[in-house]
């Protein structure tokens, strides 16, 4: 078995949920577990977050997995039904659906069966999904009149720049949403992880937390640890070779990196076949035996090469930390030109997942 593993810290997930509740105040918390719980594993994460008031998923199939695992709380399909036929499965699984488009509203009007819980999405300025502001009241009235829609329609919106605390767009979106939904009955849901940190006036009745649950940064340049949240994933492997390298010799595909001096080169069992970013350039940090080192040369499918001048005593079998703990995933993501969410979601089936209760 390859020595590459992703350890998922279940205790960290639980503590992160508790911290979110402290920030959410009286608002209920939806734990967003889409994309296989941001790459951490849907069923294991849902088990750790069983105290959440609801789960947010991207597909009915994820709702099926959660129901099969025994979870009975509300499960919200965040993009709603994709066809009229989906509504029968929504009813069978007792799922909530987000309605964001005229077509979905028409499907509900034509459907027959037990009432469905609906979240009505209003586009307050992100311009991705949602009814235009001027159509919100009419859409709400049509839904409220349907026997196939349960009471307590939740009114929701989504922010485009809530991670920028000095950007006036979020305040403008809040005002626009409040104006468009004034007088409409039902709970409100506005805040994602970033808004929960920086926009307390947008807390509403439900908060939808994703990245912070996993200890991922919701604010560029500010790690989640700064706000008291712990990383829930540690990605690690081991050295499979330690080789001498002479000054001037080149390393890896396309020979992009040249040894500046006589040195020792490590080879670790991790690559883009495991989900480590191929775009990570020379200089991207890793920890070898707890010492900071850097990959050099191109990331290949199965292996990376590491400059061991900072860890000259390293040997075959020694541990290599790719991210987690003392090396935030955002540090690696920044080097690779992406975000931490992208890296944790990118883990492949070749990686061994290990559960840790701590």
C-alpha positions in Angstrom: 0.0 0.0 0.0 1.2 3.5 -0.8 2.1 5.5 2.3 0.0 8.5 1.2 -2.8 9.2 3.6 -5.3 11.9 4.5 -6.2 11.9 8.2 -9.6 13.4 8.9 -9.8 14.8 12.4 -13.4 14.2 13.6 -12.8 16.0 16.9 -11.7 19.1 15.0 -15.0 19.0 12.9 -17.0 18.8 16.1 -15.1 21.7 17.7 -15.5 23.8 14.6 -19.2 23.2 14.6 -19.4 24.3 18.2 -17.4 27.5 17.4 -19.7 28.2 14.5 -22.7 27.9 16.8 -21.1 30.5 19.2 -20.8 32.9 16.3 -24.3 32.1 14.9 -26.1 33.1 18.1 -29.7 32.1 17.9 -29.5 31.2 14.2 -29.6 27.5 13.2 -26.6 26.0 11.4 -26.7 24.2 8.1 -23.5 22.2 7.7 -22.6 22.3 4.0 -21.3 18.8 3.0 -21.3 19.1 -0.8 -18.4 17.8 -3.0 -18.0 14.8 -0.7 -17.8 17.1 2.3 -15.1 19.3 0.6 -13.1 16.1 0.0 -13.2 14.9 3.6 -15.8 12.1 3.0 -19.5 12.7 3.2 -20.6 9.9 5.6 -17.7 10.3 8.1 -18.2 14.1 8.2 -21.9 13.9 8.6 -21.4 11.4 11.4 -19.1 13.9 13.2 -21.5 16.8 12.5 -24.6 14.9 13.5 -25.6 17.8 15.8 -26.0 20.2 12.9 -29.5 21.5 12.3 -29.4 20.6 8.6 -27.1 19.4 5.9 -26.5 21.2 2.6 -25.8 19.1 -0.4 -25.4 19.7 -4.2 -27.4 16.7 -5.4 -30.3 14.4 -4.6 -27.8 11.6 -4.7 -26.0 13.0 -1.7 -29.3 13.3 0.1 -29.8 9.6 -0.6 -26.4 8.8 0.9 -27.1 10.7 4.0 -30.5 9.1 4.5 -29.0 5.7 3.9 -26.5 6.5 6.7 -29.4 7.2 9.0 -29.4 11.0 9.2 -32.9 12.3 9.9 -32.4 16.1 10.1 -33.2 18.4 7.2 -31.2 17.9 4.1 -31.3 20.9 1.6 -30.5 20.3 -2.1 -28.8 23.7 -2.7 -29.4 23.8 -6.5 -32.9 22.3 -6.2 -34.5 19.8 -8.7 -33.0 19.4 -12.1 -36.1 18.0 -13.7 -39.8 17.4 -12.8 -39.0 13.7 -12.2 -36.7 14.7 -9.3 -39.6 15.8 -7.2 -40.8 12.2 -6.5 -37.4 11.3 -5.1 -37.3 14.6 -3.1 -40.6 13.5 -1.5 -39.5 9.9 -0.9 -36.3 11.0 0.8 -38.0 14.0 2.6 -35.5 16.5 1.3 -35.7 20.3 1.2 -35.1 22.0 -2.2 -33.9 25.4 -3.2 -36.1 27.0 -5.9 -34.2 29.6 -7.9 -35.7 29.5 -11.4 -39.1 29.9 -13.1 -38.8 26.4 -14.5 -38.6 24.8 -11.0 -41.6 26.9 -9.9 -43.6 25.5 -12.8 -42.6 21.9 -12.0 -43.9 22.4 -8.4 -47.2 23.9 -9.7 -47.7 20.9 -12.0 -46.7 18.3 -9.4 -49.0 16.2 -7.1 -48.0 14.7 -3.8 -47.1 15.5 -0.3 -45.9 19.0 0.5 -42.2 19.8 -0.1 -40.1 22.1 2.0 -38.8 24.9 -0.1 -36.1 27.5 0.1 -36.7 30.4 -2.2 -33.5 31.9 -3.6 -33.4 35.6 -4.4 -30.6 37.1 -6.5 -29.4 40.1 -4.5 -26.4 40.8 -6.7 -24.3 37.7 -7.3 -26.1 37.0 -10.6 -25.6 33.3 -10.6 -28.8 31.6 -9.3 -32.0 33.2 -7.9 -35.1 35.1 -8.8 -34.6 38.7 -9.6 -35.3 41.1 -6.8 -38.4 42.4 -8.5 -39.9 38.9 -8.9 -39.2 37.7 -5.3 -42.7 38.6 -3.9 -44.5 37.1 -6.8 -42.5 33.9 -6.6 -43.1 33.7 -2.9 -46.9 34.2 -3.4 -47.1 31.4 -6.0 -45.2 29.0 -3.8 -47.3 29.8 -0.7 -50.5 29.2 -2.6 -49.4 25.6 -3.6 -50.7 22.6 -1.6 -47.6 20.8 -2.6 -45.3 23.3 -0.8 -45.0 23.1 3.0 -45.5 26.1 5.3 -42.4 28.0 6.4 -40.7 28.9 3.0 -37.2 30.0 3.8 -36.0 33.1 1.9 -32.3 33.0 1.0 -29.6 34.7 -0.9 -25.9 34.3 -1.6 -23.1 36.9 -1.3 -20.5 37.5 -3.9 -17.8 39.2 -1.8 -18.5 38.6 1.9 -14.9 37.6 2.3 -13.9 41.2 1.7 -14.8 43.0 4.9 -14.2 46.4 3.4 -16.2 45.8 0.2 -19.6 47.6 0.3 -21.2 45.0 -2.0 -22.3 42.8 0.9 -24.1 45.6 2.7 -25.7 46.5 -0.6 -26.9 42.9 -1.1 -28.3 42.7 2.4 -30.2 45.9 1.9 -31.5 44.8 -1.5 -32.6 41.4 -0.1 -34.4 42.9 2.9 -36.2 45.4 0.7 -37.3 42.7 -1.8 -38.5 40.3 0.9 -40.1 42.9 3.3 -43.4 41.6 4.5 -42.9 38.1 3.2 -43.4 35.3 5.8 -40.7 32.8 6.5 -37.2 32.5 8.0 -34.2 34.2 6.3 -30.8 32.7 5.3 -28.0 34.9 4.1 -24.7 34.1 5.6 -22.0 31.7 4.4 -18.8 31.1 6.3 -17.2 34.4 5.4 -20.3 36.4 6.2 -20.6 34.7 9.6 -17.1 36.1 10.4 -17.4 39.6 9.0 -21.1 40.5 8.6 -23.0 39.8 11.9 -25.9 41.9 10.7 -26.5 39.3 8.0 -26.8 36.4 10.4 -30.5 35.8 9.8 -32.3 32.7 11.0 -30.1 30.1 9.2 -26.4 30.2 8.5 -24.9 28.0 5.8 -21.4 27.0 6.9 -18.9 25.3 4.6 -15.2 26.0 4.6 -14.9 26.9 8.3 -16.3 23.6 9.4 -13.2 22.0 7.8 -10.8 24.6 9.1 -10.4 26.1 5.7 -9.8 29.8 5.3 -12.9 31.8 4.3 -10.9 35.0 4.1 -8.0 35.5 1.7 -4.7 35.9 3.6 -6.2 35.0 7.0 -6.1 31.4 8.0 -9.1 29.8 9.8 -6.9 29.3 12.9 -6.9 33.1 13.3 -10.6 32.8 14.0 -10.3 29.7 16.2 -11.0 27.0 13.7 -8.9 23.9 13.3 -7.9 22.1 10.1 -9.8 18.8 9.7 -7.4 17.2 7.1 -3.8 16.3 7.3 -2.2 15.0 4.1 1.0 13.1 4.6 3.3 10.6 2.9 6.9 9.2 3.3 10.2 9.5 1.5 10.8 6.5 -0.8 14.3 7.6 -1.9 17.1 9.9 -0.7 19.7 10.5 -3.4 22.9 12.6 -3.7 22.7 15.4 -6.3 25.6 17.3 -7.8 25.7 21.0 -8.5 24.3 21.7 -11.9 22.3 18.5 -12.2 18.7 18.9 -13.2 15.6 17.3 -11.7 12.3 16.0 -13.0 10.3 16.2 -16.2 11.5 18.9 -18.6 14.5 19.4 -16.3 13.1 22.6 -15.0 15.1 22.8 -11.7 18.9 22.8 -11.4 20.8 22.0 -8.2 22.6 25.2 -7.0 25.1 23.1 -5.0 26.0 19.6 -4.1 23.0 18.4 -2.0 20.6 15.6 -1.1 17.3 15.1 -3.0 14.3 13.4 -1.4 11.6 11.6 -3.4 8.2 11.4 -1.8 5.2 9.1 -2.7 2.7 11.8 -3.7 1.7 13.3 -7.0 -1.1 14.6 -9.1 -2.5 11.1 -9.3 -3.3 11.5 -5.6 -4.7 15.0 -5.9 -1.5 17.0 -5.1 -1.6 20.0 -7.5 0.6 19.6 -10.6 0.7 23.4 -10.7 2.7 23.5 -7.5 6.1 25.1 -8.5 9.5 24.6 -7.1 9.7 26.2 -3.7 6.2 25.0 -2.6 6.7 24.1 1.1 6.5 20.7 2.8 7.6 19.5 6.2 10.1 16.6 6.4 10.5 15.3 9.9 8.8 18.5 11.0 11.4 20.7 9.2 10.3 23.0 6.5 11.6 22.0 3.1 10.5 22.6 -0.5 9.6 20.6 -3.5 11.7 21.1 -6.6 11.1 20.2 -10.2 7.7 19.3 -11.7 5.1 17.4 -9.7 4.6 14.0 -11.5 1.7 11.6 -11.3 3.1 9.5 -8.4 6.1 11.4 -7.0 7.5 14.8 -6.0 11.2 15.6 -5.4 12.3 17.6 -2.4 15.3 19.8 -1.6 16.6 18.2 1.7 19.3 20.8 2.5 17.2 21.9 5.5 16.7 18.2 6.6 20.1 16.7 5.8 19.6 13.7 8.1 16.4 12.6 6.4 16.2 8.9 5.5 13.9 6.6 3.4 10.7 6.1 5.3 10.7 9.5 7.1 7.4 11.4 7.2 6.5 14.2 4.8 3.6 16.5 5.6 2.0 18.1 2.5 -0.6 20.1 4.4 -2.4 20.3 7.8 -1.3 21.2 11.3 1.8 23.5 11.1 1.4 23.8 7.3 -2.0 25.3 6.4 -3.4 24.0 3.1 -3.8 27.6 2.0 0.0 28.1 2.0 0.3 25.3 -0.5 -2.7 26.5 -2.5 -1.3 30.0 -2.7 1.9 28.6 -4.2 -0.1 26.5 -6.7 -2.3 29.5 -7.7 -5.5 28.2 -6.2 -7.5 28.0 -3.0 -7.5 25.5 -0.2 -11.0 24.3 -1.1 -9.7 23.2 -4.5 -7.0 21.0 -2.9 -9.1 19.2 -0.3 -11.8 18.5 -2.9 -9.2 17.1 -5.3 -8.1 14.1 -3.2 -8.4 10.9 -5.3 -9.5 7.4 -4.4 -5.8 6.3 -4.3 -5.3 8.2 -1.1 -5.9 6.2 2.1 -8.3 8.0 4.3 -7.8 7.6 8.1 -10.2 8.7 10.8 -8.8 10.3 13.9 -11.2 11.1 16.8 -8.9 13.8 18.2 
